[in-house]
Amino acid sequence: MKQRCKLILKKHGLPEYLNVHSLRHTNASLLIANGIDVASVAGLLGHSQPSTTLDIYTHAIDRNKQAASKVLQEGRISEYVV
């Protein structure tokens, strides 16, 4: 498994120091940071409780809070209303 991961990383021009765990963590962080709800991300990761996902990926959620605050402060909320 480890060797296969290294081959995939090399094929796609990614640093070889990455591993499956780091890719999983990056994927989950990016999903949350891009607004995918925590329950969906938890399901994709195989976490039985969204609280597990919240405990691990708080940094991505904090970035979302900061971005939302900035939108509100700048009065750009109408850009996000459907």
Biopython code that builds the backbone (N, CA, C, O; Angstrom):
import numpy as np
from Bio.PDB.StructureBuilder import StructureBuilder

atoms = [
    (1, "MET", "N", (0.832, -1.198, 0.000)),
    (1, "MET", "CA", (0.000, 0.000, 0.000)),
    (1, "MET", "C", (0.869, 1.252, 0.000)),
    (1, "MET", "O", (0.613, 2.192, -0.752)),
    (2, "LYS", "N", (1.883, 1.259, 0.834)),
    (2, "LYS", "CA", (2.750, 2.424, 0.949)),
    (2, "LYS", "C", (3.444, 2.720, -0.385)),
    (2, "LYS", "O", (3.533, 3.874, -0.803)),
    (3, "GLN", "N", (3.933, 1.669, -1.044)),
    (3, "GLN", "CA", (4.630, 1.843, -2.316)),
    (3, "GLN", "C", (3.658, 2.323, -3.395)),
    (3, "GLN", "O", (4.016, 3.171, -4.213)),
    (4, "ARG", "N", (2.450, 1.800, -3.406)),
    (4, "ARG", "CA", (1.438, 2.227, -4.384)),
    (4, "ARG", "C", (1.111, 3.702, -4.193)),
    (4, "ARG", "O", (0.971, 4.437, -5.171)),
    (5, "CYS", "N", (0.990, 4.139, -2.955)),
    (5, "CYS", "CA", (0.718, 5.547, -2.652)),
    (5, "CYS", "C", (1.846, 6.421, -3.200)),
    (5, "CYS", "O", (1.588, 7.468, -3.795)),
    (6, "LYS", "N", (3.086, 5.996, -3.001)),
    (6, "LYS", "CA", (4.241, 6.765, -3.486)),
    (6, "LYS", "C", (4.203, 6.883, -5.009)),
    (6, "LYS", "O", (4.519, 7.939, -5.556)),
    (7, "LEU", "N", (3.819, 5.807, -5.697)),
    (7, "LEU", "CA", (3.733, 5.835, -7.162)),
    (7, "LEU", "C", (2.658, 6.815, -7.637)),
    (7, "LEU", "O", (2.859, 7.549, -8.605)),
    (8, "ILE", "N", (1.525, 6.818, -6.952)),
    (8, "ILE", "CA", (0.433, 7.733, -7.306)),
    (8, "ILE", "C", (0.860, 9.179, -7.074)),
    (8, "ILE", "O", (0.594, 10.047, -7.906)),
    (9, "LEU", "N", (1.517, 9.440, -5.953)),
    (9, "LEU", "CA", (1.995, 10.789, -5.659)),
    (9, "LEU", "C", (2.969, 11.264, -6.737)),
    (9, "LEU", "O", (2.875, 12.392, -7.221)),
    (10, "LYS", "N", (3.894, 10.397, -7.099)),
    (10, "LYS", "CA", (4.893, 10.744, -8.117)),
    (10, "LYS", "C", (4.216, 11.014, -9.461)),
    (10, "LYS", "O", (4.549, 11.982, -10.145)),
    (11, "LYS", "N", (3.279, 10.169, -9.832)),
    (11, "LYS", "CA", (2.573, 10.305, -11.112)),
    (11, "LYS", "C", (1.873, 11.662, -11.228)),
    (11, "LYS", "O", (1.786, 12.239, -12.312)),
    (12, "HIS", "N", (1.380, 12.155, -10.103)),
    (12, "HIS", "CA", (0.619, 13.404, -10.103)),
    (12, "HIS", "C", (1.429, 14.609, -9.634)),
    (12, "HIS", "O", (0.879, 15.684, -9.394)),
    (13, "GLY", "N", (2.733, 14.417, -9.507)),
    (13, "GLY", "CA", (3.614, 15.527, -9.155)),
    (13, "GLY", "C", (3.446, 16.042, -7.737)),
    (13, "GLY", "O", (3.702, 17.215, -7.462)),
    (14, "LEU", "N", (3.018, 15.171, -6.839)),
    (14, "LEU", "CA", (2.835, 15.557, -5.441)),
    (14, "LEU", "C", (4.055, 15.145, -4.625)),
    (14, "LEU", "O", (4.758, 14.201, -4.986)),
    (15, "PRO", "N", (4.304, 15.849, -3.529)),
    (15, "PRO", "CA", (5.466, 15.501, -2.694)),
    (15, "PRO", "C", (5.355, 14.075, -2.150)),
    (15, "PRO", "O", (4.295, 13.651, -1.689)),
    (16, "GLU", "N", (6.456, 13.356, -2.212)),
    (16, "GLU", "CA", (6.437, 11.956, -1.789)),
    (16, "GLU", "C", (6.370, 11.765, -0.280)),
    (16, "GLU", "O", (6.174, 10.643, 0.188)),
    (17, "TYR", "N", (6.529, 12.844, 0.495)),
    (17, "TYR", "CA", (6.424, 12.709, 1.949)),
    (17, "TYR", "C", (4.965, 12.608, 2.407)),
    (17, "TYR", "O", (4.699, 12.289, 3.566)),
    (18, "LEU", "N", (4.022, 12.879, 1.499)),
    (18, "LEU", "CA", (2.611, 12.743, 1.863)),
    (18, "LEU", "C", (2.278, 11.272, 2.062)),
    (18, "LEU", "O", (2.951, 10.389, 1.530)),
    (19, "ASN", "N", (1.227, 11.026, 2.836)),
    (19, "ASN", "CA", (0.757, 9.659, 3.021)),
    (19, "ASN", "C", (-0.765, 9.655, 2.953)),
    (19, "ASN", "O", (-1.392, 10.709, 2.850)),
    (20, "VAL", "N", (-1.346, 8.483, 3.010)),
    (20, "VAL", "CA", (-2.799, 8.361, 2.892)),
    (20, "VAL", "C", (-3.504, 9.177, 3.971)),
    (20, "VAL", "O", (-4.520, 9.819, 3.701)),
    (21, "HIS", "N", (-2.977, 9.156, 5.175)),
    (21, "HIS", "CA", (-3.599, 9.903, 6.268)),
    (21, "HIS", "C", (-3.586, 11.405, 5.996)),
    (21, "HIS", "O", (-4.584, 12.089, 6.222)),
    (22, "SER", "N", (-2.459, 11.914, 5.514)),
    (22, "SER", "CA", (-2.386, 13.352, 5.243)),
    (22, "SER", "C", (-3.320, 13.753, 4.104)),
    (22, "SER", "O", (-3.906, 14.835, 4.133)),
    (23, "LEU", "N", (-3.462, 12.887, 3.102)),
    (23, "LEU", "CA", (-4.390, 13.174, 2.000)),
    (23, "LEU", "C", (-5.837, 13.147, 2.483)),
    (23, "LEU", "O", (-6.652, 13.968, 2.063)),
    (24, "ARG", "N", (-6.150, 12.206, 3.362)),
    (24, "ARG", "CA", (-7.498, 12.119, 3.939)),
    (24, "ARG", "C", (-7.806, 13.385, 4.740)),
    (24, "ARG", "O", (-8.893, 13.953, 4.631)),
    (25, "HIS", "N", (-6.839, 13.815, 5.541)),
    (25, "HIS", "CA", (-7.015, 15.003, 6.376)),
    (25, "HIS", "C", (-7.199, 16.249, 5.504)),
    (25, "HIS", "O", (-8.066, 17.080, 5.771)),
    (26, "THR", "N", (-6.379, 16.367, 4.466)),
    (26, "THR", "CA", (-6.491, 17.505, 3.557)),
    (26, "THR", "C", (-7.848, 17.505, 2.867)),
    (26, "THR", "O", (-8.495, 18.547, 2.765)),
    (27, "ASN", "N", (-8.280, 16.346, 2.394)),
    (27, "ASN", "CA", (-9.577, 16.230, 1.730)),
    (27, "ASN", "C", (-10.702, 16.689, 2.649)),
    (27, "ASN", "O", (-11.540, 17.498, 2.251)),
    (28, "ALA", "N", (-10.723, 16.181, 3.862)),
    (28, "ALA", "CA", (-11.780, 16.554, 4.807)),
    (28, "ALA", "C", (-11.741, 18.037, 5.128)),
    (28, "ALA", "O", (-12.783, 18.689, 5.182)),
    (29, "SER", "N", (-10.558, 18.569, 5.338)),
    (29, "SER", "CA", (-10.410, 19.999, 5.643)),
    (29, "SER", "C", (-10.931, 20.859, 4.497)),
    (29, "SER", "O", (-11.627, 21.848, 4.727)),
    (30, "LEU", "N", (-10.596, 20.485, 3.267)),
    (30, "LEU", "CA", (-11.038, 21.251, 2.103)),
    (30, "LEU", "C", (-12.555, 21.166, 1.914)),
    (30, "LEU", "O", (-13.198, 22.155, 1.561)),
    (31, "LEU", "N", (-13.115, 19.989, 2.149)),
    (31, "LEU", "CA", (-14.575, 19.849, 2.046)),
    (31, "LEU", "C", (-15.276, 20.786, 3.030)),
    (31, "LEU", "O", (-16.200, 21.508, 2.657)),
    (32, "ILE", "N", (-14.834, 20.770, 4.273)),
    (32, "ILE", "CA", (-15.447, 21.618, 5.301)),
    (32, "ILE", "C", (-15.209, 23.091, 4.989)),
    (32, "ILE", "O", (-16.124, 23.906, 5.107)),
    (33, "ALA", "N", (-13.999, 23.434, 4.595)),
    (33, "ALA", "CA", (-13.673, 24.828, 4.291)),
    (33, "ALA", "C", (-14.466, 25.357, 3.097)),
    (33, "ALA", "O", (-14.644, 26.566, 2.950)),
    (34, "ASN", "N", (-14.937, 24.454, 2.252)),
    (34, "ASN", "CA", (-15.729, 24.858, 1.090)),
    (34, "ASN", "C", (-17.222, 24.707, 1.319)),
    (34, "ASN", "O", (-18.011, 24.705, 0.374)),
    (35, "GLY", "N", (-17.605, 24.581, 2.593)),
    (35, "GLY", "CA", (-19.011, 24.648, 2.938)),
    (35, "GLY", "C", (-19.781, 23.341, 2.959)),
    (35, "GLY", "O", (-20.999, 23.360, 3.133)),
    (36, "ILE", "N", (-19.120, 22.214, 2.790)),
    (36, "ILE", "CA", (-19.827, 20.936, 2.884)),
    (36, "ILE", "C", (-20.146, 20.695, 4.357)),
    (36, "ILE", "O", (-19.287, 20.866, 5.222)),
    (37, "ASP", "N", (-21.370, 20.302, 4.631)),
    (37, "ASP", "CA", (-21.776, 20.164, 6.031)),
    (37, "ASP", "C", (-21.012, 19.029, 6.718)),
    (37, "ASP", "O", (-20.629, 18.035, 6.100)),
    (38, "VAL", "N", (-20.811, 19.219, 8.001)),
    (38, "VAL", "CA", (-19.994, 18.301, 8.796)),
    (38, "VAL", "C", (-20.578, 16.895, 8.806)),
    (38, "VAL", "O", (-19.823, 15.923, 8.798)),
    (39, "ALA", "N", (-21.888, 16.763, 8.824)),
    (39, "ALA", "CA", (-22.499, 15.428, 8.836)),
    (39, "ALA", "C", (-22.147, 14.660, 7.560)),
    (39, "ALA", "O", (-21.883, 13.459, 7.610)),
    (40, "SER", "N", (-22.144, 15.346, 6.429)),
    (40, "SER", "CA", (-21.780, 14.685, 5.170)),
    (40, "SER", "C", (-20.316, 14.268, 5.162)),
    (40, "SER", "O", (-19.976, 13.163, 4.739)),
    (41, "VAL", "N", (-19.455, 15.159, 5.634)),
    (41, "VAL", "CA", (-18.028, 14.848, 5.691)),
    (41, "VAL", "C", (-17.792, 13.681, 6.653)),
    (41, "VAL", "O", (-16.998, 12.786, 6.363)),
    (42, "ALA", "N", (-18.479, 13.692, 7.788)),
    (42, "ALA", "CA", (-18.344, 12.597, 8.758)),
    (42, "ALA", "C", (-18.714, 11.266, 8.109)),
    (42, "ALA", "O", (-18.028, 10.261, 8.297)),
    (43, "GLY", "N", (-19.798, 11.271, 7.350)),
    (43, "GLY", "CA", (-20.213, 10.048, 6.663)),
    (43, "GLY", "C", (-19.173, 9.564, 5.668)),
    (43, "GLY", "O", (-18.898, 8.366, 5.591)),
    (44, "LEU", "N", (-18.592, 10.485, 4.905)),
    (44, "LEU", "CA", (-17.554, 10.113, 3.941)),
    (44, "LEU", "C", (-16.317, 9.549, 4.622)),
    (44, "LEU", "O", (-15.659, 8.653, 4.092)),
    (45, "LEU", "N", (-16.007, 10.074, 5.790)),
    (45, "LEU", "CA", (-14.827, 9.621, 6.523)),
    (45, "LEU", "C", (-15.078, 8.345, 7.314)),
    (45, "LEU", "O", (-14.135, 7.712, 7.788)),
    (46, "GLY", "N", (-16.337, 7.969, 7.457)),
    (46, "GLY", "CA", (-16.663, 6.785, 8.242)),
    (46, "GLY", "C", (-16.766, 7.050, 9.724)),
    (46, "GLY", "O", (-16.743, 6.117, 10.527)),
    (47, "HIS", "N", (-16.879, 8.321, 10.100)),
    (47, "HIS", "CA", (-17.066, 8.656, 11.514)),
    (47, "HIS", "C", (-18.525, 8.388, 11.876)),
    (47, "HIS", "O", (-19.434, 8.823, 11.169)),
    (48, "SER", "N", (-18.744, 7.681, 12.964)),
    (48, "SER", "CA", (-20.113, 7.363, 13.367)),
    (48, "SER", "C", (-20.839, 8.583, 13.925)),
    (48, "SER", "O", (-22.068, 8.646, 13.899)),
    (49, "GLN", "N", (-20.082, 9.541, 14.427)),
    (49, "GLN", "CA", (-20.670, 10.752, 14.994)),
    (49, "GLN", "C", (-20.027, 11.989, 14.354)),
    (49, "GLN", "O", (-18.801, 12.055, 14.259)),
    (50, "PRO", "N", (-20.824, 12.965, 13.917)),
    (50, "PRO", "CA", (-20.251, 14.210, 13.410)),
    (50, "PRO", "C", (-19.363, 14.918, 14.442)),
    (50, "PRO", "O", (-18.472, 15.684, 14.074)),
    (51, "SER", "N", (-19.605, 14.663, 15.720)),
    (51, "SER", "CA", (-18.790, 15.302, 16.755)),
    (51, "SER", "C", (-17.320, 14.881, 16.648)),
    (51, "SER", "O", (-16.428, 15.660, 16.982)),
    (52, "THR", "N", (-17.067, 13.663, 16.189)),
    (52, "THR", "CA", (-15.692, 13.216, 15.975)),
    (52, "THR", "C", (-15.031, 14.088, 14.917)),
    (52, "THR", "O", (-13.895, 14.534, 15.082)),
    (53, "THR", "N", (-15.751, 14.323, 13.836)),
    (53, "THR", "CA", (-15.250, 15.159, 12.744)),
    (53, "THR", "C", (-15.027, 16.581, 13.238)),
    (53, "THR", "O", (-14.014, 17.202, 12.914)),
    (54, "LEU", "N", (-15.968, 17.098, 14.019)),
    (54, "LEU", "CA", (-15.823, 18.451, 14.568)),
    (54, "LEU", "C", (-14.577, 18.569, 15.435)),
    (54, "LEU", "O", (-13.855, 19.564, 15.365)),
    (55, "ASP", "N", (-14.331, 17.553, 16.248)),
    (55, "ASP", "CA", (-13.160, 17.583, 17.134)),
    (55, "ASP", "C", (-11.854, 17.630, 16.344)),
    (55, "ASP", "O", (-10.907, 18.307, 16.743)),
    (56, "ILE", "N", (-11.806, 16.916, 15.235)),
    (56, "ILE", "CA", (-10.563, 16.797, 14.465)),
    (56, "ILE", "C", (-10.361, 17.972, 13.512)),
    (56, "ILE", "O", (-9.234, 18.424, 13.310)),
    (57, "TYR", "N", (-11.458, 18.470, 12.923)),
    (57, "TYR", "CA", (-11.339, 19.452, 11.845)),
    (57, "TYR", "C", (-11.827, 20.844, 12.234)),
    (57, "TYR", "O", (-12.336, 21.583, 11.391)),
    (58, "THR", "N", (-11.677, 21.199, 13.484)),
    (58, "THR", "CA", (-12.103, 22.509, 13.976)),
    (58, "THR", "C", (-11.447, 23.649, 13.211)),
    (58, "THR", "O", (-12.082, 24.678, 12.982)),
    (59, "HIS", "N", (-10.190, 23.488, 12.812)),
    (59, "HIS", "CA", (-9.480, 24.564, 12.109)),
    (59, "HIS", "C", (-10.184, 24.962, 10.814)),
    (59, "HIS", "O", (-10.230, 26.145, 10.478)),
    (60, "ALA", "N", (-10.728, 23.998, 10.089)),
    (60, "ALA", "CA", (-11.431, 24.309, 8.844)),
    (60, "ALA", "C", (-12.734, 25.038, 9.136)),
    (60, "ALA", "O", (-13.124, 25.939, 8.393)),
    (61, "ILE", "N", (-13.406, 24.655, 10.210)),
    (61, "ILE", "CA", (-14.663, 25.296, 10.587)),
    (61, "ILE", "C", (-14.396, 26.722, 11.055)),
    (61, "ILE", "O", (-15.177, 27.628, 10.765)),
    (62, "ASP", "N", (-13.301, 26.922, 11.776)),
    (62, "ASP", "CA", (-12.937, 28.272, 12.220)),
    (62, "ASP", "C", (-12.715, 29.198, 11.030)),
    (62, "ASP", "O", (-13.099, 30.367, 11.071)),
    (63, "ARG", "N", (-12.094, 28.680, 9.967)),
    (63, "ARG", "CA", (-11.880, 29.491, 8.762)),
    (63, "ARG", "C", (-13.224, 29.880, 8.143)),
    (63, "ARG", "O", (-13.383, 31.002, 7.661)),
    (64, "ASN", "N", (-14.186, 28.962, 8.155)),
    (64, "ASN", "CA", (-15.517, 29.274, 7.622)),
    (64, "ASN", "C", (-16.181, 30.380, 8.438)),
    (64, "ASN", "O", (-16.823, 31.270, 7.881)),
    (65, "LYS", "N", (-16.024, 30.318, 9.758)),
    (65, "LYS", "CA", (-16.603, 31.350, 10.616)),
    (65, "LYS", "C", (-15.989, 32.705, 10.313)),
    (65, "LYS", "O", (-16.695, 33.712, 10.248)),
    (66, "GLN", "N", (-14.676, 32.733, 10.129)),
    (66, "GLN", "CA", (-13.994, 33.986, 9.812)),
    (66, "GLN", "C", (-14.465, 34.533, 8.467)),
    (66, "GLN", "O", (-14.685, 35.737, 8.333)),
    (67, "ALA", "N", (-14.622, 33.672, 7.482)),
    (67, "ALA", "CA", (-15.079, 34.102, 6.158)),
    (67, "ALA", "C", (-16.504, 34.624, 6.231)),
    (67, "ALA", "O", (-16.826, 35.633, 5.603)),
    (68, "ALA", "N", (-17.364, 33.950, 6.992)),
    (68, "ALA", "CA", (-18.752, 34.397, 7.139)),
    (68, "ALA", "C", (-18.811, 35.747, 7.827)),
    (68, "ALA", "O", (-19.594, 36.612, 7.436)),
    (69, "SER", "N", (-17.993, 35.932, 8.843)),
    (69, "SER", "CA", (-17.952, 37.204, 9.550)),
    (69, "SER", "C", (-17.531, 38.331, 8.616)),
    (69, "SER", "O", (-18.089, 39.428, 8.655)),
    (70, "LYS", "N", (-16.543, 38.047, 7.782)),
    (70, "LYS", "CA", (-16.063, 39.055, 6.834)),
    (70, "LYS", "C", (-17.154, 39.438, 5.838)),
    (70, "LYS", "O", (-17.321, 40.616, 5.523)),
    (71, "VAL", "N", (-17.891, 38.454, 5.345)),
    (71, "VAL", "CA", (-18.992, 38.719, 4.412)),
    (71, "VAL", "C", (-20.024, 39.621, 5.060)),
    (71, "VAL", "O", (-20.507, 40.569, 4.441)),
    (72, "LEU", "N", (-20.365, 39.326, 6.311)),
    (72, "LEU", "CA", (-21.361, 40.134, 7.018)),
    (72, "LEU", "C", (-20.848, 41.546, 7.277)),
    (72, "LEU", "O", (-21.582, 42.520, 7.113)),
    (73, "GLN", "N", (-19.594, 41.652, 7.680)),
    (73, "GLN", "CA", (-19.014, 42.964, 7.966)),
    (73, "GLN", "C", (-18.936, 43.839, 6.713)),
    (73, "GLN", "O", (-19.084, 45.059, 6.785)),
    (74, "GLU", "N", (-18.704, 43.207, 5.577)),
    (74, "GLU", "CA", (-18.585, 43.962, 4.325)),
    (74, "GLU", "C", (-19.936, 44.174, 3.644)),
    (74, "GLU", "O", (-20.018, 44.819, 2.599)),
    (75, "GLY", "N", (-20.988, 43.630, 4.242)),
    (75, "GLY", "CA", (-22.328, 43.811, 3.674)),
    (75, "GLY", "C", (-22.530, 43.086, 2.361)),
    (75, "GLY", "O", (-23.315, 43.532, 1.524)),
    (76, "ARG", "N", (-21.829, 41.965, 2.160)),
    (76, "ARG", "CA", (-21.924, 41.231, 0.905)),
    (76, "ARG", "C", (-22.864, 40.045, 0.994)),
    (76, "ARG", "O", (-22.792, 39.153, 0.149)),
    (77, "ILE", "N", (-23.730, 40.000, 1.970)),
    (77, "ILE", "CA", (-24.595, 38.844, 2.166)),
    (77, "ILE", "C", (-25.513, 38.586, 0.976)),
    (77, "ILE", "O", (-25.865, 37.435, 0.715)),
    (78, "SER", "N", (-25.909, 39.629, 0.248)),
    (78, "SER", "CA", (-26.808, 39.455, -0.895)),
    (78, "SER", "C", (-26.175, 38.588, -1.985)),
    (78, "SER", "O", (-26.896, 37.995, -2.788)),
    (79, "GLU", "N", (-24.852, 38.502, -2.030)),
    (79, "GLU", "CA", (-24.175, 37.647, -2.992)),
    (79, "GLU", "C", (-24.441, 36.167, -2.729)),
    (79, "GLU", "O", (-24.305, 35.339, -3.629)),
    (80, "TYR", "N", (-24.823, 35.837, -1.491)),
    (80, "TYR", "CA", (-24.979, 34.464, -1.097)),
    (80, "TYR", "C", (-26.434, 34.042, -0.912)),
    (80, "TYR", "O", (-26.711, 32.881, -0.611)),
    (81, "VAL", "N", (-27.361, 34.978, -1.092)),
    (81, "VAL", "CA", (-28.776, 34.661, -0.932)),
    (81, "VAL", "C", (-29.309, 34.179, -2.274)),
    (81, "VAL", "O", (-29.118, 34.823, -3.306)),
    (82, "VAL", "N", (-29.980, 33.034, -2.236)),
    (82, "VAL", "CA", (-30.521, 32.457, -3.473)),
    (82, "VAL", "C", (-31.894, 32.981, -3.763)),
    (82, "VAL", "O", (-32.500, 32.602, -4.765)),
]
sb = StructureBuilder()
sb.init_structure("model")
sb.init_model(0)
sb.init_chain("A")
sb.init_seg("    ")
for serial, (resi, resn, name, xyz) in enumerate(atoms, 1):
    if name == "N":
        sb.init_residue(resn, " ", resi, " ")
    sb.init_atom(name, np.array(xyz, "f"), 0.0, 1.0, " ", f" {name:<3s}", serial, name[0])
structure = sb.get_structure()
